[in-house]
């Protein structure tokens, strides 16, 4: 039997107040990890922290750090705050970012820069801060949350498909450098997962019956339905625990078979 425990580990999860990030942080806390969740809005962070404690138990160690991690200074502040709270950071989950998909000619330089600052440079900076301690302790896990467009970008999918493809390359580079030190680096590719992003988008389109919307979306997925955030989080828990101790340098589609490539 595989037991996925994280007792004694400390994790930092960006984009941790909602959706996939919240589900991952909750899974980690349930498995015994101390968890720092990072997002911009304090109110949503406080609500997420309360939800994690309700699920994992009042004795769970959870800190909420409000930050916009687009800048180097903020990445440093966030990392130091997590390190101060737990004494170390064993696991980084780079999950910050929303899906921005537009036609190439409509994307400005500012749009490109903003997307790369949030999805690529934030991951680079946090990993650079975490690597020395992970290597010294000879134990570390980095999980980059990507999307299936990183492997197969479609038309009108920029800037997200390009920034996520950069994250894919970063994953392999870090895995190759970290492996000799037992620092394992992997990526998870999102397909269609139930999230607030879909709900907001469809509310703006005056399509408020989300069950009908998700059912329609699910018709194009081989497994026949849209995924749950908890299902995605289960794979993250596997990779972050000792159960995933021989997996590094790979990226896994968690998409119900939606991606046309492995």
Phi, psi and omega in degrees: 000133177277125175249118183259092180246151178228028181302129180086356179266154177236128186237148174239124183239114176277156186060039191267007185266347184212165168053228183299316181299317178295318179297320178294313180299321179295315178300316180299314181296319177299327182277000174106002181279152164277138189228132170253123177255139185235132174197175185279320190264122184296320182300315180292325176295317180297319178294319179295317179300316179298320180294320179295316180296323178295326181277324187261344181110148186295340181275354179297146179262110182225125175241145181247126184238115179277124182195149166257106191274024177288345183248156179297319181299319180290323176299317179296316180299316180297313182297315180296325178294317178294318180295321179293324181289323189243350182087349182189168171228112182267331188227131173243128171245110180271094186242354185297142175129147176249166180277118178239111185232112181222167172291143186309314186289349180267353185268123182274169175302320180297321177297314179299312182298317181298317181293317179291324178299318184281319189262330184254303185293326176298318178295316178303312185293317181293320178295321179297324177289325186277330188304313183302314180293320178298316180295320180296319180277351183056042175198122177196152177224131173235129179236117178262121179274117183243196171221167186293342176291343176296329179268321182228081181289134178261173176297151177055045180237014180265153007273352189301314184298326181284316179294324178288328175294324175296321176296327177296314178294319178301320180302315182291319179298311181295323179297317180295324180280328184275334187306316181297345182250012183061033171256109187259134186230125181219166177235152174237129182260120178282136169258247175249111181237138177303128183202166178296330179302316178295321182294317179295315181299318183281335174294321177295331179270008179061034175244085190269350178276092187292331178298319178292320180297313180294324178296321179292317178298323183292342181296335182265005182254129182308322181285347171093008181200163174281145183281162175262148179302325181295326179294320177294317182296331180297322178290323176297320179297317178303312183292329183276345182265174177291347177296333180260032190289351180239023180242116175205155178073021180234161173232138190241130175283122174245078197215012180065020180090010186292322182293139178281356178233158180279000000 
